[in-house]
Structure formats: structure tokens, C-alpha cells
Amino acid sequence: MIKLTDLREILHYVPRFREKVFVIAVDGELVEDVNFPTLLLDIAVLRSLSIRVVIVHGASFQIRRHAAESRQAISNDDGTGITDAATLKVALLAANRLTHEILEGLASNDLRAAASNAIVAHPAGILDGVDHQFTGKIERIDTELLNTLLDRNIIPVIPPLGFDGDGRTYRLNSDSVALETALALKAAKLLYITPRDGVERGGRLLRQLTIAEAADLLRKHRNELVRTMISKLEHALRAAEGGVHRVHIINGRVDEGLLAEVFSKEGIGTLIHANEYQAIRPAAKRDISVILKLIKPSVETAELVKRTRIEIERHLDDYYVFEVDKNPVGCVALHLFPIEKKAELACLYVSPHHENEGIGRKLMNFVEMQARDKGCTELYCLSTQAFAYFQQKGGFVEGAAEDLPAERRQKYDENGRKSKVLKKPLLSAG
């Protein structure tokens, strides 16, 4: 969770997001949640940073409740099935009331907003022999209208309703409205704000998914997902495939959760990303402070040997950082001993916020590839506490001090740490 007082964290992202469009899709249930005023404050912060915001809201929670209270039968509550005249009437009542409540909330935060009829729709028609009546299909998004509002610093508020040229109204699925709006506006982010933490499988929150991973999850493990999250993930996948580089699914009940998702490296929910999100790159001089800060916890527990700024700067060409969304979350060093054709994997560390994501293994594989490309025939590492990890995940086996290059053996004897020596032969790529 980001601390609002930590302006350095926020300012890291501001240049990247300024004047970009964020489409924020809010489940109707959350509009009545006690945390909704805080969510509106988060949106006010985004606007203060010149981020252009569009709000799309659902209404299925209110539709179900109104139908139950009035004992009125409805054909569907989420805009994906048949919408008869009675259901449309309930949907109009619920959606218009919610739009008004959102406008009131934005006004209380001194934010200008307007409801719009920017969603042009036509009847979904007869599907599999069944007339879907007042269920609509999105024909296009009136981007000229939405951009005019955004240019005037007005937040468009879009209900799950569409309109045709004859003035007829159709019920739409809000997830779909948010998706099509984000694609039409070429949004930098699409954020689905839900009552759940994100996409979960087997009770475990999935923090990051590539397009391929999301598609595989829906194809092979659909029955393991929470039913209400399937629609979110399907639409998030379509958005990512369509060019929205970052799609987030987060819990709207988490205090300051929206800002934590947007302005912190870790986030709070599930991120589905389209472009290359993770990268290993050579460390630059500006990374020295970051590396020292990253490894500090392990240095304090004596898991890693202490390194000074001067030492890292002297051997900076040996260091690499692992980035998540352009933020270093891991590091590693590769020290070469060309005479012996050996190389040392050193200073491997991954932020606790990104453990169990395979980053450590990726860094090990990267170093191994680099060492092999530079003509080394053996890779070794020294460890006092994580030797089991290197053996199980990296394929290292225990060696002896005698296996170290002469120059490294001298330092090994001098520091007195008595680290275990682990080694791994490097087979040629051919």
C-alpha cells in the first residue's frame, strides 16, 4: 500500500501518466460501499495530476435488489441475456439513480462531471433463435463527445445503457462498455473496481498475467475461477489484446487501493498486461542507490555480504536489475574470471513483494546465459542461507573452496563467512 506522504513514489509515475486516459469501471455494489467516498478522493488525486478520467459504472447489484424488494421478475441483471420491457424499466431506474449518486459524489470533491449518451448501440437481435429484445450491442463510442468533455476537464460518467438513432435505450453489460470505451479512447489504463481482491485461482491471488497466461487460464482453468471474475478477466484480456497496455482488476473496498494500484510497484490486485512488462537490463549509475536499498534486508540478516557504493560503482558493469513496469525489484551480479573460464553468480536478490513470481530463476537463467556466451565453462555461487534454493531452482551442486578461482579463493578465506560453494557446469549452447 502506498503512503500518500511518499510523494517520491507518486512523482515517479506522474510524467508517464500526465494527460493519459484512465477508464475506471466501478461495480454498482461499490457505489453504496462505505469506502466509495475514499475512491472518489483517489479519483480527485488522479485529476489533480492531469490524468484524464472516464467513469463507467454497473448496476446489477441495484437491479437485483430492486427486483427483490418489488417482487418483480427480471430476465437478467447484467445485460448479457434477454432484457424484456420490465427488466429495462428496472435497469433504467437503477442506472440513472447510480449515475446521479456518482455525480453528487464527484461534485462534493469539487470535480466537474457529466452523464453522457456516448454509447451508440443497436439491438443484439435474435441469437440462437431467441429475441433478446432490449439487450443491446455496442455499435460505436462517440469519442468526439467524450474528448470534448475531457478537454474541458469534465469527467464523463457512463451508465450501462446504449442509445440508437431513434432515441431507443438498450441495456448493456458494464464490463463491455468499459472495454469498448477504453479501446476507442486509446486509454493507457483500464481499471475494473470490484468487491474482490482480483483474479484468484485456488484461493491464491494472481498478481500479474500476460495475455498468453490470461488466455490459458480462461481456457484450461475456467472452472477454478470465481464466477464473478470470469467476465472481468475476459474483458481485460480483450482490452489488452486490443492495445490497452495495462488492465487492472482490484478491490474497491481497500482504503486508498486505487492509488496503491496506480502509483506503487507492487499494486494490490491483478494486472493483465499486453506489452513486455518485465525486463532485465544492465545496471546504470542511477541504480546504485536502488541496489543498496534492495539488498539492505539481506545484508542485515547476513544472507548477503555487505557491499559499499564504491564497490558497486567499481564493478557496475557486472550488475543487472530486474524491472517491473520500469521499477527495479530485483538484482544480480555476474563476476567473470576469464583465465579459469569460470563465473560467479552474486548479489541475487528479489523484493519480498515479488517473491514466488519466478524472478529469481529468471535472473539465474539470465546470468547463466551471459556466462556461457562469454566463454565460461562453469558457474558458481557462494551462499550461507539460500543454498537449498540454488540447488533446487538453479541446478547447482555443492563444491569446495578449492573449486574457486585463485583470486576469489583468497577473498573467501579472508572474509570468514564460511559460505557453501555451489557450482554448475555450463554446457555449450550447441
C-alpha positions in Angstrom: 0.0 0.0 0.0 1.4 3.4 -1.0 1.6 6.1 1.6 0.2 9.3 0.4 3.0 11.2 2.1 5.6 9.4 0.0 5.5 11.9 -2.9 8.6 10.4 -4.5 6.8 7.2 -5.3 3.9 9.1 -6.9 6.2 11.6 -8.8 8.0 8.6 -10.4 4.8 7.9 -12.4 3.4 11.4 -13.0 5.3 12.3 -16.2 4.3 8.9 -17.7 0.6 9.3 -16.9 0.0 13.1 -17.5 -2.8 13.7 -20.0 -3.3 10.0 -20.4 -6.8 8.5 -20.3 -7.8 6.1 -17.5 -11.1 4.3 -17.8 -12.4 3.3 -14.4 -15.2 0.8 -14.3 -16.9 0.6 -10.9 -19.3 -2.2 -9.9 -22.6 -0.8 -8.8 -22.3 -2.6 -5.4 -19.3 -0.4 -4.6 -21.2 2.9 -5.1 -23.0 2.1 -1.9 -19.9 0.9 0.0 -18.6 2.9 2.9 -15.2 3.2 1.0 -16.8 4.8 -2.1 -16.1 8.4 -0.8 -12.4 7.4 -0.5 -12.4 6.0 -4.0 -13.7 9.4 -5.2 -10.9 11.1 -3.3 -8.5 8.8 -5.2 -10.0 9.9 -8.5 -9.6 13.5 -7.4 -5.9 12.9 -6.9 -5.7 11.4 -10.4 -7.4 14.5 -11.8 -5.1 16.8 -9.8 -2.2 15.1 -11.6 -3.7 15.9 -15.1 -4.8 12.3 -15.7 -8.0 12.2 -17.8 -10.6 10.0 -16.1 -13.7 8.4 -17.5 -16.0 6.5 -15.1 -18.2 3.6 -16.3 -20.5 2.0 -13.7 -22.5 -1.1 -13.4 -25.9 -1.6 -11.8 -26.6 -5.3 -11.5 -26.5 -5.2 -7.6 -29.2 -2.5 -7.5 -31.3 -4.2 -10.2 -31.3 -7.4 -8.2 -32.2 -5.6 -5.0 -35.0 -3.5 -6.6 -36.5 -6.6 -8.2 -36.4 -8.5 -4.9 -38.0 -5.6 -3.0 -40.7 -5.0 -5.6 -41.1 -8.8 -6.1 -40.7 -8.2 -9.8 -39.4 -10.8 -12.1 -36.4 -9.8 -14.2 -34.9 -11.6 -17.2 -31.3 -10.8 -16.3 -29.3 -8.4 -14.2 -26.0 -7.9 -16.0 -27.0 -7.1 -19.6 -25.8 -10.3 -21.1 -29.1 -12.2 -21.6 -32.6 -11.3 -22.6 -33.9 -7.9 -21.5 -37.6 -7.6 -21.5 -39.6 -4.4 -21.0 -40.0 -4.9 -17.3 -36.3 -5.5 -16.8 -35.4 -2.5 -18.9 -37.6 -0.4 -16.7 -35.8 -1.6 -13.5 -32.4 -1.1 -15.2 -33.2 2.5 -16.2 -34.3 3.3 -12.7 -31.2 1.7 -11.1 -28.7 3.0 -13.6 -30.0 6.6 -13.6 -30.1 6.7 -9.8 -26.5 5.4 -9.6 -25.3 8.0 -12.2 -26.8 10.7 -10.1 -25.1 9.5 -6.9 -21.8 9.4 -8.6 -22.3 12.9 -10.0 -23.1 14.0 -6.4 -20.0 12.4 -5.0 -17.8 14.0 -7.6 -19.3 17.4 -7.0 -18.6 17.0 -3.3 -14.9 16.7 -4.3 -15.1 19.8 -6.5 -14.9 17.7 -9.7 -16.9 18.7 -12.7 -18.6 15.7 -14.3 -21.4 14.9 -16.8 -23.6 12.0 -17.7 -23.4 11.2 -21.4 -25.1 9.3 -24.1 -21.8 8.5 -25.8 -22.6 4.8 -26.3 -24.3 4.2 -29.6 -26.0 0.8 -29.6 -28.4 -1.3 -31.6 -30.4 -4.4 -30.7 -28.5 -7.5 -30.0 -31.2 -9.1 -32.1 -32.2 -12.8 -32.4 -29.4 -15.1 -31.0 -29.8 -18.8 -31.3 -33.4 -18.3 -32.2 -34.2 -16.2 -29.2 -35.1 -12.5 -29.4 -33.0 -10.6 -26.8 -35.5 -7.7 -27.0 -34.0 -4.6 -25.2 -30.5 -6.1 -24.8 -28.1 -4.0 -26.9 -24.9 -4.4 -28.7 -22.4 -1.6 -28.8 -22.1 -0.1 -32.3 -19.6 2.7 -31.6 -18.4 5.1 -29.0 -18.9 8.8 -29.6 -15.2 9.7 -28.9 -15.7 13.3 -30.1 -18.2 13.8 -27.3 -16.1 12.2 -24.7 -12.9 14.0 -25.8 -14.8 17.3 -25.8 -15.7 16.7 -22.1 -12.2 15.6 -21.2 -10.6 18.6 -22.9 -12.8 20.8 -20.7 -11.7 18.9 -17.5 -15.1 17.3 -17.2 -15.3 13.6 -16.1 -17.7 11.6 -18.3 -19.9 9.3 -16.3 -21.2 6.4 -18.4 -24.1 4.1 -17.3 -24.5 0.6 -18.7 -27.0 1.9 -21.3 -26.8 2.5 -25.0 -28.9 4.6 -27.4 -29.8 4.3 -31.0 -30.5 7.0 -33.6 -34.2 6.8 -32.9 -33.8 7.5 -29.2 -34.4 4.0 -28.0 -32.5 2.7 -25.0 -30.8 -0.7 -24.6 -29.4 -2.5 -21.6 -25.6 -3.2 -21.9 -23.1 -5.1 -19.9 -20.9 -2.6 -18.0 -17.7 -4.6 -18.4 -18.2 -4.4 -22.2 -19.0 -0.7 -22.1 -15.7 -0.1 -20.2 -13.7 -2.3 -22.6 -15.1 -0.6 -25.7 -14.7 2.9 -24.2 -11.0 2.2 -23.3 -10.3 0.9 -26.8 -12.0 3.8 -28.5 -10.2 6.4 -26.4 -6.8 4.5 -26.6 -6.7 4.5 -22.8 -3.4 4.0 -21.0 -5.2 2.0 -18.3 -8.5 0.2 -17.8 -9.3 -0.4 -14.1 -12.1 -2.7 -13.0 -13.0 -1.8 -9.5 -14.8 -4.8 -7.9 -15.8 -6.2 -4.5 -13.0 -8.8 -4.7 -9.2 -8.6 -4.5 -8.7 -9.6 -8.1 -8.4 -12.8 -10.1 -7.9 -15.8 -7.8 -7.2 -19.4 -8.5 -7.4 -21.9 -5.8 -7.7 -19.1 -3.2 -4.5 -17.5 -4.4 -4.5 -14.0 -5.8 -2.8 -13.9 -9.2 -0.8 -10.6 -9.2 0.3 -10.4 -12.9 -0.8 -12.2 -16.0 0.4 -11.8 -19.6 -2.0 -12.0 -22.4 -1.0 -15.6 -23.0 -1.3 -16.5 -19.3 -4.8 -15.0 -19.1 -6.0 -16.8 -22.2 -4.5 -20.1 -20.9 -6.2 -19.5 -17.5 -9.6 -19.0 -19.1 -9.2 -21.9 -21.5 -7.8 -24.5 -19.1 -8.8 -23.5 -15.6 -12.1 -21.6 -16.0 -13.9 -23.8 -13.5 -11.3 -22.9 -10.8 -12.1 -19.1 -11.1 -14.6 -17.2 -9.1 -17.7 -16.9 -11.4 -18.0 -13.1 -11.0 -14.4 -12.6 -12.0 -14.6 -14.5 -15.3 -16.3 -11.6 -17.1 -13.7 -9.2 -15.7 -10.8 -11.4 -16.9 -12.4 -12.0 -20.3 -12.9 -8.3 -20.9 -9.5 -7.5 -19.5 -7.9 -9.9 -21.9 -9.8 -8.4 -24.9 -8.7 -4.9 -23.8 -5.0 -6.0 -23.6 -5.2 -7.7 -26.9 -6.8 -4.6 -28.4 -4.0 -2.2 -27.3 -4.7 -1.2 -23.7 -1.3 -1.9 -22.2 -2.4 -2.1 -18.6 -5.7 -3.6 -17.3 -6.2 -3.8 -13.6 -8.7 -5.7 -11.5 -8.7 -4.5 -7.9 -10.8 -4.4 -4.7 -12.6 -1.1 -4.3 -13.1 -1.7 -0.6 -9.4 -1.4 0.1 -8.6 2.1 1.5 -6.6 4.1 -1.0 -6.5 1.0 -3.2 -6.8 2.8 -6.5 -3.8 5.0 -5.8 -1.8 2.0 -4.5 -2.5 0.1 -7.7 -1.6 3.0 -9.9 1.3 4.6 -8.0 3.2 1.7 -6.4 5.4 -1.0 -7.8 3.5 -3.8 -6.1 -0.1 -2.8 -6.6 -2.9 -4.6 -4.7 -4.8 -6.6 -7.4 -4.4 -8.4 -10.7 -2.6 -6.8 -13.6 -3.1 -8.1 -17.2 -0.5 -6.6 -19.4 -0.1 -6.5 -23.2 3.4 -5.3 -23.8 6.7 -6.6 -22.4 6.2 -5.8 -18.7 9.3 -7.4 -17.2 12.9 -6.8 -18.3 16.5 -7.5 -17.2 18.9 -4.7 -18.1 22.4 -3.7 -17.2 22.6 -1.5 -14.0 23.3 2.2 -14.5 24.9 4.6 -12.1 21.5 5.8 -11.0 20.7 2.2 -9.9 23.4 2.0 -7.3 21.2 3.5 -4.5 18.4 1.3 -5.6 20.5 -1.8 -5.4 21.8 -0.9 -1.9 18.3 -0.3 -0.7 17.1 -3.5 -2.3 19.7 -5.8 -0.7 19.7 -4.0 2.7 17.4 -6.5 4.4 19.5 -9.5 3.4 22.7 -7.7 4.3 21.3 -7.1 7.8 20.5 -10.8 8.2 23.9 -11.7 6.9 22.4 -13.6 3.9 24.3 -11.3 1.5 27.7 -9.8 2.1 27.8 -6.1 2.6 28.7 -4.0 -0.4 29.6 -0.3 -0.5 28.6 2.2 -3.0 32.2 2.5 -4.2 32.5 -1.3 -4.6 29.3 -1.5 -6.7 30.4 1.5 -8.8 33.8 0.0 -9.4 32.2 -3.2 -10.8 29.0 -1.6 -12.1 29.3 -3.5 -15.5 28.8 -6.7 -13.5 25.4 -5.8 -12.2 21.9 -6.2 -13.7 18.5 -5.2 -12.4 15.1 -6.8 -13.0 12.4 -4.2 -13.7 8.6 -4.5 -13.3 6.9 -1.6 -15.1 10.3 0.3 -15.2 10.8 -0.2 -11.4 13.8 -2.3 -10.2 12.5 -5.1 -8.0 15.5 -7.5 -8.2 19.2 -7.5 -8.9 22.1 -9.9 -9.7 25.8 -9.6 -10.4 28.0 -11.7 -12.7 31.7 -11.6 -11.9 33.9 -13.1 -14.6 37.2 -15.0 -14.2 38.3 -15.5 -17.8 41.6 -17.2 -17.1 39.9 -20.1 -15.4 36.8 -19.8 -17.7 34.6 -19.5 -14.5 32.0 -17.0 -13.5 30.4 -16.1 -10.2 26.7 -15.5 -9.7 26.5 -13.0 -6.9 24.2 -10.4 -5.2 21.0 -12.2 -6.2 18.0 -10.5 -4.5 14.3 -10.1 -5.2 12.0 -7.7 -3.3 9.7 -9.6 -0.9 6.7 -8.0 -2.7 7.7 -10.0 -5.8 8.6 -13.4 -4.3 7.2 -16.6 -5.8 6.9 -15.0 -9.2 9.9 -16.8 -10.8 12.0 -13.6 -10.9 14.9 -15.2 -9.1 15.0 -18.1 -11.5 14.9 -15.7 -14.5 17.8 -13.8 -13.1 19.8 -17.1 -12.6 19.0 -18.2 -16.1 20.0 -14.8 -17.5 23.3 -14.9 -15.7 24.0 -18.5 -16.8 23.3 -17.5 -20.4 25.6 -14.5 -20.2 28.4 -16.5 -18.6 28.1 -19.2 -21.3 28.1 -16.5 -24.1 31.3 -15.1 -22.6 33.0 -18.5 -22.9 32.8 -19.7 -19.3 32.5 -23.4 -18.7 31.5 -23.2 -15.0 29.2 -21.0 -12.9 29.5 -20.9 -9.2 27.9 -19.1 -6.3 28.5 -18.7 -2.5 25.7 -18.9 0.0 25.3 -19.1 3.7 21.5 -19.4 3.9 19.9 -19.8 0.4 22.0 -22.8 -0.8 18.9 -25.0 -1.0 17.3 -22.5 -3.3 20.2 -22.5 -5.7 20.3 -26.3 -5.6 16.6 -26.8 -6.2 15.9 -24.0 -8.6 19.2 -23.5 -10.3 20.6 -26.9 -10.6 23.8 -26.2 -8.6 25.6 -28.9 -6.7 27.9 -28.5 -3.7 31.5 -28.0 -4.3 34.5 -26.9 -2.2 36.7 -23.9 -1.7 39.3 -25.5 -4.0 36.9 -25.1 -6.9 37.1 -21.3 -6.7 39.4 -19.2 -8.9 42.6 -18.3 -7.1 41.7 -14.6 -6.8 38.2 -15.4 -5.4 39.6 -18.1 -3.0 41.7 -15.5 -1.3 38.7 -13.3 -0.6 36.7 -16.3 0.5 39.4 -17.2 3.1 39.7 -13.6 4.3 36.0 -12.8 5.0 35.5 -15.8 7.3 31.8 -16.3 6.3 32.4 -20.0 5.5 29.8 -19.9 2.8 28.9 -23.1 0.9 30.4 -23.2 -2.5 27.9 -24.3 -5.2 28.9 -24.9 -8.8 27.3 -25.8 -12.1 28.9 -26.8 -15.3 27.9 -24.7 -18.4 27.3 -26.8 -21.4 27.7 -25.1 -24.8 24.6 -24.0 -26.5 25.4 -26.2 -29.5 
